[in-house]
Structures are given as structure tokens and as C-alpha cells.
Amino acid sequence: MNYKKGEMDIEEQKKIYAGFIKFLFAIVVFSTFSLIFLAMFNS
């Protein structure tokens, strides 16, 4: 094999990880606003 340590291309993994973090952040924001909305209107 022609593999050398430190030469692996990880750009695709970085993009997927960044997307995952954005997705989690969106879920947290949506959940927070949902809870505030429910608390305000006493549902």
C-alpha cells in the first residue's frame, strides 16, 4: 500500500460533522422556543 501517515483527505468528514452540529443547534433552538411558547400560553 502507498498509504503515508497524515495524508488522508478528511474534507468530506469535516463537512458532515459541520452539518451535524448545525442540525443539533437547530433542534436546540426549536425546542427552546417551543418550550417558551408553551409556557407563555400555559398549554
C-alpha positions in Angstrom: 0.0 0.0 0.0 1.1 3.6 -0.7 -0.5 5.0 2.5 1.6 7.5 4.4 0.7 8.7 7.9 -1.1 12.1 7.8 -2.1 12.1 4.2 -5.7 11.1 4.5 -8.3 13.5 3.0 -10.8 14.3 5.6 -12.7 17.2 4.0 -15.9 15.2 3.5 -15.9 14.1 7.1 -15.4 17.8 8.2 -18.4 18.8 6.1 -20.6 16.1 7.5 -19.6 17.0 11.1 -20.3 20.7 10.5 -23.7 19.8 9.1 -24.4 17.6 12.1 -23.5 20.4 14.5 -25.8 22.8 12.7 -28.6 20.3 12.8 -28.2 19.8 16.5 -28.1 23.6 17.1 -31.3 24.0 15.1 -33.0 21.3 17.2 -31.9 23.0 20.4 -33.2 26.4 19.2 -36.5 25.0 18.0 -37.0 23.1 21.3 -36.2 26.2 23.4 -38.6 28.4 21.5 -41.3 25.7 21.7 -41.0 25.4 25.4 -41.1 29.2 25.9 -44.2 29.4 23.6 -45.9 26.6 25.6 -45.0 28.3 28.9 -46.3 31.6 27.8 -49.7 30.3 26.7 -50.0 27.7 29.5 -50.7 24.8 27.2 
